[in-house]
Amino acid sequence: MGDVISSHLDEGRREKITGHTRVVLEEFGRVYEKQYGVALFNDVRVEIEGGGGTQSQLLHRKDPLKDKCIFSGSLYKYLEENKKWRHRFLYVDDTYNIALFENKQGHERGLHPKETINCAGYRALHSMEEYLELLNTSLPGVKAKASSSPFLKCPSEYPLILWHPYARHHYFCVMTEKEHTKWHAVLQDCVRHANNGLSEESTVQTPAFTDALRLYRQSKGHYGTWDMMCGEPAQILANLVMETLLPELRTAIGPRLKGKLQQRQRNWILVSDAVYRQVLSQTRARHEALVQVCESQRPRLDAALRTDMDQIITSKEHVTGKIRSLVWPRAEQLLRGSVQPYISSILEALMEPTSRGFAEVRDIFFREVVEVSKNTLNQGGKDKLGEHMEKLSMLAFHPVKMRSCYEKVEQLSLDGLQQRFDFSSPSVFIHRAQILMREEMDNAVYTFEQMFHQTLGSQEGDNLCKAIQGCQDRVLKKYDYDSSSVRKKFFREALLQIIIPFMLKQLAPSFANDLPRFQELIFADFSHFILVENVFEEVVLQSVTKDIMMAVKEAAVQRRHNLYRDSIIMSNSDPNLHLLGENPVDWSQEYGGGDGEQDGSFLMLRDAGPGGSGRKRRQVVSMIQLDGMPLAYESCMEVPGVEGIPEESEAMMEDAESESLDIPSSSTTTTALIEATMPFCEPEPKSPDSIQEIRALINPGVEMVVPVENTEEPDGPVLTNGVESLEEREEEKEEEEEKEEEKKEEEAEDAVASCQEMEEEQEVQTPAASSQESEAAVESQVMQEDQDAELPAEIDAAAVALDSDSNSSPRHHDDSGFQSPTNEAVEEEEEQREKEKSRSVGEVVKASVVDPEEVILEVGQPQVPEASPSEALQNGEHTTDILL
């Protein structure tokens, strides 16, 4: 990258760039010094005479973003240094500058950001096709098709690009559509705020700079609005220099660029960015020096103005009358023939999308207030009021919620009129209307906060919904009035910005030779405050102002787009409301709005960066956290591959399994838990060969859940070792044994009957069957035996052992809490052995205790041994596996 810049920008070329910048700034400086005196005169005159205007009904918040940050989150950024994508943490503060950190921890520790982006002059793009279309205009004769691969390959289908005609481009990437929508809205808001123009708080420097810039461009033949008049004065001056410097560099350097199409485009962006940074450093230093010189002369000029104000005004009116008599006949002719027929068309093109946007602002405010009312009613009343009001207070600065309003105005189109009146694009009007909508939304929200807070202080009851609705209705009435006033002013200014440059371009050549002689009518002492070129523009402005005012007034009289007539003056129904506007409401302190917790729409972040105060800032837009994905990848990691990104279904299944399976992995721990929770049930016998697992794989069973009645705890005394009294337990034991014996006898009878039926079926088969049929029968029997997969001998032995262990013995301790005497245990053991002889190979019943109130019975398929059932009965062999 450094080789490309150094090869095309050597010392000689850099000196030419510095010289070109010096010439432009010197010319602009002379115009600025003259306009500084005129701006000071207008400011002092307004201060003395006073300025009228429509009084706003809504309150204005002085510092709406105090202790707030707009957005913060993580995404991927393309680094030019190593040509790779890296993960970065972005933090957008109240200045709308984008600070990039290596990770979130770096921001919280107060480290310097890796990079800071000022979005003035940029455009936020969300597709590679849109970017290629703008990129093709950078080099003449070099155009890339939309299908051709650019020099940048995005790892996903959701790119985000900040494009600038002169400075370096910034490439970002996200992985989901949800992230893409939210980040694009945030970047658009940063660009919109940075391109809003100069601050109106400086009533002298700002008008002087804008008038000087306009007159300088008009002297070069450029009339009308300028898209690059955005950012700080130094940035605007850099754009002014690049406007004439870049074509020369493109002609000189463009043919020398080598490589493929994508490489040439990439190298040209690097060269242009290096030139822009060099020019910007020079314009910043020279502008600061120019302002310092003018400000040093301000006390002297201010004293002269206040001393001779009446004489200066009289002299200006005299010169204005002379110029008006010369210009108006020609101006009236141009106005009637080329301007008046199109005023209504321009006004209608402006009114429709703008009014839809302001109507959408009203609807969003109404819906959000209704949502606050619902949430307050359903979620604890005043306890949650602070949280909901905190969310509402930053509604105007929420780019995602305000996006529908902004999109309405983006539909503004002046096709046909744009070529006739020779202005570049309607983007200036779109940005201005969007800023006005944001201001009106904030005014409405702030007024509602003050009214509602006042109502809560004087209200004795707890009917919050009624109070919210009453304040909402009052604010909406005020909003309708202020919205009409703001829109009418916006329409007048937009019409003037379209028509005045057109008329000046047509009239200036005709009076270029006559205007200098009017300078002789101005006294030398007043020449700092009265300039002929400014008076000429005022005369042209006055000639068309009347028609513009009548067009807007007619639209208001017809109540088109909900505009109010100028004669309607809304009386101030809240005389004490403006007094409350000086005291912002801290809802989180008074009614509880969360203490640094993420509450769905806000997040508390510590402003620990350079220049930060270390205090916590509440975030306007919530961060994006996807289900099943980590909150943020570590910094400086490669873009994750497809296999590293789990699908939503997989993530949901993993979450469901982790929630449903809450069983320890150790079998010992499981057994201990079962024995501890079920003291009245015998533990399940264990096998060193994992019988349960083998049986489950070979012969899957069916589970049946049988509820077991709860045994009440005895009221009698309990022995010291935790065993109940013998008399009570003997009676219960006898009843249980009788039930078990009856059940076992029934099962034995069923098993014998089934074996007899099988034996009869085998005897029916005749030996006269063909050899093929016998072989088929043998094969089917073998297949059946393979499917049944008889248990090994060890398993049978273990099963018999388990059966014998299930009965009480003289040395066997019953976990049910009762231990029978020795003689009773011997009798029970003999009876059990006699019953085992009559028991046949049948159904395998397995009872495993899983809950103090439930017993799961698994009934498996019959285990068929190699010998026939009749032989098994003759030999007295039994395959029995009964676990109780």
N, C-alpha and C positions, 0 to 999 in steps of 0.2 A: 504494500500500500504506500509506504514511504517512497519507494522508487518511482512509482507512477506520478506522484505529486511533484517530486523533485525534478523529474525529467521534463515535465511540462510547465512547471512554475519555477524557472531559474531566477536569479537575482535581477536580471534585466527586466523580466516580465513583472516581477513583484514591484519594482520601482515604478513601472508604468501604471500599475493598479493603484499605487499610492498617489501618484500624480493625478490620475483621473478622479479619485475620490476627493482630493484636495480642491480641485476646480469646482466640483459640484457643490461641496459644502460651503465654499466661499460665496458662490452665487446665492445659495439658499440663505446664508448668514446675512447678507445685505437685505434681502427681502424680509427676513425675520425681525431685524432691528427696526425696520419701518412699521411693520405690523404690530410690534410690541407697544409702541406709543398709541396706535389706534385702539388696541384692545384695552389698554389702561384707561383711555378716555371713555370708552363705552362702559367700563366697569364702574368708574367714579360717577358717571351720569346716572346709571341705574341706582346707585347707592343714594344719590341726592334726590332724584325725582321719584324713585320707587318704581317697581314693576308690578303690574297687575297680572292676574291669572286666575284660573279656576281653582277654588279651594278643594283640596282632596278630602274625601269623607273617610277614607281608611287611614290607619296609622302607618307610620314608616319605622322600621327597625333600623337603628344606626349600624350595628355590627351583628348581622344575623349569624355569621359563622364563627363567632367567638368561642374558643375552646372546642372547635369542631374540626374534624377531618372528613373529606368527602368520601374517600374510598381507600382501601388497602387490600392487597391480595397477592397471590403468586401466579405467575405464568411464565412462559418461555420467551426468551428474547434472542434474536440472532446477533452474534458478535462479529463485527467486521475484522477484529484482530486475528482471530483463529478460524473464522468462517465456520463456526459451529453454534448450535443452539444450546443455550444454558438457562437454567432456572434462576429467576430473579424475583425478589419481593418488591412490589411497587407501592408507594405511599403518596397519596394525593392530599395535600394539606389545603388550608383555606385560601391559599394563593393560586390554586389550580396548577401548580408546577408539579411535575411527576418526578419523584425521587426514586432511583433504583438502587436497592441494596442486594448484597449477595444472598442474604436470607433475613428472616424476620428477627432473629436474635441480634443481627448486626444493627438493625434499626433501634431495637430496644436498648442496646448498650450505648447508643449515642455515637456510633461510628459515622464517618463521612460517607455519603452515598457514592456508589461507583459512578453514577451519572445523574444529571438533572436535566430534564427536558422542559423547555418553555414552548408551549404549543402555539405561540403566536405565528400566524402565517401558514400553519399546517392544515391538512385535511385528513380526517379519520376515514380510512377506507376499510371495507370488510370483505373484499374479494380480490383475487389476483387478476381477474379480467379488468376490473375498474382501474387497478394499478397500472397494468400494461397500457391501457388507453392513454393515461397521463404520461407514462414514461416515453411513449413514442413521440411526444412533442418536445422532448429534451434535445435531441439531435436531429438536424435537418437531413432528410433523405434516408434516415435509418429508422425503420419501423419493424416491429415484431408482431407476428400474428398472435391472435388470442390462443391458438392451439400450440404454438411453439413454447418450449420450456424456457422459462426465464433463468437468470443466473442464480436465483434463490429457489430452493425446493423446500416447501413447507412440510413438516412431518405429519400434519393433519389437514383436514378440509376446512379448518376454521382459522384463517389468518386474520391478523389485524395490522394495518400499516398506517403509519403517520407519514404523509407525503408533503414535501415542501419544494417549491420551484427552484430554490437556491441552496438550501441547507441539506444536511444529510438526512436520509430517510431512516425510519425506525421500524423494525419488523418484529411483530409479536405473534404468538401462537398459543391457542388453547385447545383443549381436548374434547369439549362437549359444546353442544349448541346453547345450553343454558349459560355457560361461561361466556360464550361468544356474544350473545345478546347483551349481557350486563356490561362486559368490558367495552363493547362498542359504544354503548350509551354513555359510559363514563368518559371515554376518550373524546366523544363528541361534545360533552359538556365542558371539558378542559379547553378544547379548541374554541368553542362558543364564547367562553369567558375571556380568553386571551385576545380574541378578535373583536371584542366589544368596543374598542376605541379607547381614547385617552380619558382620564378621569376628569369629571366636570367640577371637581372640588376646586381646582386651580382656575379661578375666573379670569386670569390674565394670560398665563403661560399657554394654557390649552387653546383658547381662541387665536392667540398670536401664531402658534405653531400650525394649526389647521389652515388658517387663512394664507400663511406664507407658503405652505406646501401646495395649496390649490393654485395660488397665483404663479408659483414657479412652474408647475406642470402646464398651466395654461400658456405660459410664455413659450413652452416647448411644443405647443399644439395639442396637448392632451386635456380634453374637457370631460366633464362627467365624473361619476363615481370611480373609485379605485379600489380594487379588491385587496391590494397589499397594504392598505393603510390600517395596519393592525399591530398591536404590541406596544412596546415603549417607544418614545421618540427616537432613541438610537436605532432600534430595529426598523422603524419606518424609514429613517434616513438611509440605512443600509439597503433596504429594498429599493429606495429611490436611486441609489447609485447603481445597484445591480440591474435595474431596468434598462439602462443604457450601456453598461459595461459588459453584461453577459453576451449580447449578440456579437460583440467584437471578439470576445474570447472564443465563442463557439466557432466563429469563422476561422480563427487562427489555429485553434487546438484541435477542433473536430476532425479534420482530415488526417492529422498525425496519429490519431488513436489507432491501435493495432489490435488484432485478435478477432474472435468471433463477435457476433452481434451482442450477445449477453455480456461479454467481457468489455466491449467498448462502452456500453451503457453503464456498467459498473464503474469503470475508470472515469467516465465523465462526471458521475455523481460525486466521486471523491475529489476531483479537481474543483468542481463548483463549490463544494462545501468548504474546501480550503480557502478559496477566494472570498467566500461570504464571511468566514470567520476573520480574515484579515481586514475586510472592509468594516465589519461590525466593531472591531476594536478601535478603529480609527474614527468612526462616526460617534462612538460613545464618548471618546475623549474630547472631540471638537464640540459636540453639543453641550457638554458640561461647561466648557469654557465660554461658549456663546451665551448660555443662560446666566452665568456668573457676571458677564459684562453688562447685560441688560438689567439684571437685578441691582447692580451697583448704581445705575442711573435712575432707578425708580423713585427714590425720595425727591430728587430734583424735579422730575416730571410730574409727580403727584402734587407737589406744592404749586407748580405753575398751573396745573389744571384747576385746582380748587380756587385759585385766585382769579383766573380769567375764564371761568366756566361759561358764563353768560355770553361773553364776547366770542368764544370759540363756537358755541351753538349757533349764534347769529351768523357768523361767517360761513359755517357749514351749510346752513339753510340757503344762504345767498348763492353759493356755488351749486348746490343741488338744483335750485330753480333754473339756473342757466343751462345746466346739462340736461335737465328734463325737457326743456323747450326744444333742444336739439335732437334728443333721442326718441321721444315718445311717438312722433308721427311714423317713423320707421318701425318702431317696436309694435305699435298698434296694428300696422299692416301685416307684420309677420305673425302676430298673435291671432288675428282673425283668420288668416289663411292656412296656417300650419299647426296651430296649437289648440284653439278652442274646439274644433271638431273632435279632438281625441281626448279631451280632459275626462269626459264621462267614461270612456272606455278604459282609460288607465285607472280611474278611481274604482270602477267595478272589479277590475282584475285584482286590485289590491284588497278591496273590502271582503270579498267572498272567503278566501282562505284564511285571512287574518281574523275575521269574525268567527269562523268555525273554531279556530284555535282558542280564542278567548272564551267561547262557549264551552269548549272542552275543559278549560281551566275551572270554570264554574261547576261543571258536572263532577269533576274529580274532587273538588273541595267539598261538595255536597255529600258525595259517597264516603269520603274519609271521615267526615264529622258524624255521619250516621253509623259508621263502623265503630267510632269511639263510643257512641251512645250504646250500641249493642254490647260491646265488650265490657263497658262499665256496668251494665245491667246484669250480665251473665257471669262476671268474674270478680265479684267481691266489692262492687261499689267504689267508694273512695280509696280503698286500699290499693287498687290497681289503676287509679285515675292518673297518677303521675307518670306511669309507664306509657299509657296510651297518649297522653298529651305531649310527652317528649317526642314520640314518633311523629305526631301531627305537626309539631313546631318546625320540623325540617322538611316538610313536604315539598316546598318549592325548590329545594336543592337536591331532591332525589331524582337523578336523571332517568331512572327506569320508570318511575311512576309518572313523570312529566313527559315521557317520550311520546305518548299519543298526542299531546298538545303540540309538541314541536313538529310532528309529522304532518299535522293539518296545514301548517304554514309552509312547509317544504313543497307543497303542491302549487305554490305561487308561480305563475308563468306569465311572461309578458312577450310572448312570441308575436312578431309583426311590429309591435310598438318598439321593441328593443332595437331593431334595425332602423326604424324611422327616426328615433331620437338619439341614436348613436351612444348607447351606454353598454358597458361590458356585460354584466349579468345581474340578475336580481338577488344574488347572494347577500349583498349588503343589506337589503331590506328584510330578507328572511332572518338574518342574524339579529337585526335590531328588533323585529317583532317578537322573536323568541326571548330575548332579554326582557322586553316589556312584560311578556306573559309571566315570566318567572318573578319579576318584581311585584306584579299585581297579586299573584298567588301568595307570596310572602306577606304582603300587606294585609290580605284577607285573613290569613292564618294568625298573624300577629294581633290584629284587631279582635278576632274571636277569642284569643287567649286573654286579652285584657278584659273584655266584656265578661267572659265566663268566670274569670278570677274575681272580678268585682261582684258578680252574682253569688258566688260561693261564700264570699265574705259577709254578705248581707242576708243570706237565705238561712232560715231557721230549720226548715225541713230537709229531708234527704232525697227529694225528687230531682235527681240529677238529670234524668232524661228530659224532663220538661224544661229545665234550665238550659240544657244544651240546645234543644230545639228553638227556644226563644232567642238565644244569642245567634244561632245560625240564620234565622230569618232576618234579623237586623243586619247581619254582615252581608248577606246576599243582596239586600237592597242597596247598601252602600257600594258593593262591588259593581252592580249594574251601572250605577251612576259614574263611578270612577273609570270603569271599563269603557264607557262611551266617550268620556273626555280624553282618555289616553289614546284611543283609536282615532278619534278625529284629529288630534294633534299629529299622530303618526302619519295619517293620510295626507295632511297638508305638507308636512316635511318631505314625504316621499315624492309628492307631485312637484315640489320645488326642486328637489335634487334631480329629477328627470327633465323638467322643462327648462330651468334656468341655464344649465350648461349648453343646451341646444340653442337657446336664443343668444347667449353670449358668443357662441361660435359663429352664428350667422351675422351678428351686429358688430363684433369687435373689428373686423377688417375695414368696415365702412367708416368707423370713427377713430381709427388709429392715429390719423394725422391731425384731427381736430381736438382731441382731449388734452394734449400737453399745454395748449394755450390757456386752459382754465386754471392751471397751477399758479399763474400770475395773480389771480384774484385772491389768493390765500396769503395772509401775513406770514412773514418768516418765523415769528415766534409760535405760530399755530401750525406750521408745516409738519411738526412731529405727530399731530393728532388728526389732521385732515389730509387725505390722499385722494387724488382724482380717480384712480382706478377703483378704489373702494366706493366712491360716490357713484360712479358709473354703474357698478353692479347693483347698488341699492335702487337706482332709478329703474333698471330693468326688472328688479324684483317687485317693485311697487306696481309696475305695469301689468303684471300677471297675477299678483296676489288677489286682487278683487275677484277674478274669474275662479280662482281655486277656492276661495272662501265660499262663493256662491254655490259651487258644485257640492262641496261638503255639506253646506247648510241645507241644500235641497234634499240630499240623501237623508239627513236627520229629520226633516219635516215629514218625509214619507215613511219614517220609522223603518227604514231599510236596515236590516242586520242589527236591529235593536239599538239604534243610535238615538240619543236624546237630543231634543232641540236646545239651542243655546239659551233660549228664554227660560228653560226649566232650571231653576236654581234650587237644589235640595237643601232644605233647612237642616242645620246641625241638630239632630235629636239627642245627641249626647254631648252637652257642653263641657263636661268634665273628662271626656274620654282622652283628649289630647294631653291632659295633665298626667294621666296614668301611663301614657306612652313612654315616659322617661324611666319607668321602673319595670324592666323585664321580669317575667315570672320564672322562677326556678322550680319547675314542677317536681323534679326528683328530690329536692330538699323538703318541700312542703307536703307532698302527697306520696312520696316514694316512687322512684323510677328505676330502681336497680342501682347497685354499687359496683360498677365495673364488670358486671356479668353481661354476657352476650344474650340478648333477649329477643332475637329474631329479626330485629331491624337495626339495632345499634350494637356497637362494640367499643369498649373502652380501650384506647391505645395510648401509650405514654409517648409524649412528644420529646424524645430524648436525642433527637438529631441535632446537628450543628445549628446553633441559633435558637434551638427550642428551649423552653423554660423548664422542661422536665415534668410538667403537669400532664394529667390525663386528658385526652381529647376524645369526645364521643363521636363515633363514626356515623355518617349519615346513611350510607348504603351498607347492607349486611354483606359479610364475606360469603364466598361460595364454598360449600363443603359437600362433596358428592358422596352418596351412600355407597359403601363398599370400597371407597378409594381413600388413601391416606390424605391427611389435611394438606400436606405440602411435601413435594420431593425435596431431597437435600440439594443444596446449591451445587453448581458445577457438575451436575450429573448429565449423562447423555439422555436423549429423549427415550422414554421407555418403549420397548417393542410391543408388538401386538400381544405376545404371549404374557407380558407382564401386567396387562391391564385386564382385570377380571370383568366378566360380563355381569349385568345386573342380576340375572337369574342365578348365576353361580354364587354371587355374593349373598343373595337372599337365602339360598339353600344352606350356605355355610353358617349364616346367622341363626337360621332356624334350628340346625343341628346343634350348634353350640348352646342354644337356649334350652332345647328339649333334653339333651343328654347331660345330665348332671350326676354321673356315676363315676366314682374313683376308678382308676385303672388297675389298682392292686386288688387281687382276689381276696387277700387276707383282710384288707380294709373293708371290702364289701361284706364278707362274712361277719366281721365284727360289728358292723353297722346293723345287719339283720338281726343278729343275736341280741344286740342292745335294745333294739326297738321292739322285738317280739319275744318277751321272756316266757310265754306260755306255749311256744311252738318248738318242736325239735329242729335242730339245725340240719340243713341238707348235707348228706354225706359227701365227702370229697373223694376223688379218685386220682391216683397219681398219673393215670393215662388220659385224663380229661374226657371222661365218658360222655358228659353232656355235649361237648363240642362234636365228638365223633357221631353220636346219635343224631344231632341236629343236622349234620351234613349228609349222613346216610339215609336217614328216615325222618323227614320233616314231620313235625307234629302239629296238632291243632290245639289252640289254647282256649280254655273256657274259664271265665271268671265267676266264681261262686262266692257270694257274700257270706261271711261268718258272723254270727251274732257276737256282740261284745260281751265279754265276761265281766260282770261287776266286781269291783274290788271288795274284798270282805270287810265287814264292819268290825269283826272281832279282833282280838289282839294279834299282833304279828310277832313271830319269833325273832330272836336276835339275829339269826342268820338269814332272815328274809323269807322263810318258808311258812306257808299257811298251816293252820291246824290240821291234824291227820284225819279227824272225823269228817270234816267237810270235804276234804279232797278225796277220801275214800268213796263217798257217795257219788260224787261227780265222776270219778274214775270208772266206777262200776257201770253207770249209765252210758258213758262213752264206749266202753268195751262191748256192751250189749249191742249197741247200734252198729259198731264195726263188725261184729261177728255176723249179724244178719246181712249186712252188705256183702261181706266176703263170701257167705254161703250162696247168695244169689249170683255173684260173679262166677263162682266155681261151677254152678249148675249150667250157666250159659256157656262157659268154656267147654265143658264136657259134651254138651249137645252139639256144639259146632264141630268138635273133633269127630264125633260119630257120623255126622253128615258128610264130612270130607272122606272118611273111610269107606262109606257106602258108595260114594261116587267113584272111588278108585276100583272097587270090586265089580262095578257094573261094566267096566271096560273089558272087552273080549280080547283074547290073545290072537284071534284070527285076523286082526288088523294087518294091513300091508306093512312092509318094512318102511316104506316112505312115510306112512302115517305115524309109525312109531318113532321114526327119526324126527319128524316134525314135532311130535309131542315132547320128545326129549329135549329138542332145541328150545321149545317154548318154556319148558320147565327150567332149563338152565338160564334162559333169559330172565324168567321171573325170579330165580334165585339170585342172579346177579343184581337185579334191580333192588330186591329186598336187602341184599348185602348182609347176610347173617352176621351177628356179632361174634367176635372171637371168643374163644374159650375163657380167656382171662376176664372178659366183660361179664360172661355168665357167672363165673365164680364170684366176681365182685358184686354182681347183682344179688346172688344168694347170700353173700356175706352181709350186704346192706339190709336184706330182709330180716336176717337173724338179728342184726344190730338194732333194727327198728323196735324190737320188743324189749321189755324191761328184763334185766338180769340182776342177780344179787349184787353185782359190782357196778351196775349201770346207774348213772345219775340222770334223772329225768329233768330236763330244762324247764318243764312246765311248773316247777316249784314244788313238786310232790315226789317223794321217794317211797315206793311200796315196800312192805316187809319182804323178807327173804323167802318164806314159804309160799307167799302169793306169787312171787316172781317165778318160782320154779314151776308151779302149776300152769301159769300162763305160757311158759316156754314149751311145755309138753303139748298143750293144746294147739299151739301155733305150729309145731312140727307135724301133728296129725293132719292139720288143714292143708299144709303144703303138699302132702302126698296126693291129695285129691284135686289139687289145682292143676289145670292144663295150660298148654301154651296158647295163649289168647291175646287179648288186648293188653297193651302195656300202658299202665296208668302211672303217671308221674305227678306227684303233687309237690310243688315248690312254693314256699311261702314268700310273697313279695310285699305283703302289707298286713298290718295287724288285723284288718277287717276283710281281707280278700285271700282266696286260695286259687291259684292257677292250675288247672288240670290239663295236661298234655296227653292226648290220646294218639298213639302212633299206630302204624301199620303192623300187622302180625309178623313176627320174626319166624320165618320158615327154616328149620334146620335141614341138614342133608338127608336125614332119615325120614321115613314116612311118619305121619301122625300115629298110625297104629303101632309101629315099632316103638315110637317114643312112649306110648302109653304102656306097652308091655314091659319095656325096660325101666319104667318109672322115672324117666328123665323129664324134667320140666325146665322150661326157659321162662323164668319168672323175674319180673322187675317191677316191684311195687314199692314205691317210696311214699311214706306217709309222715 
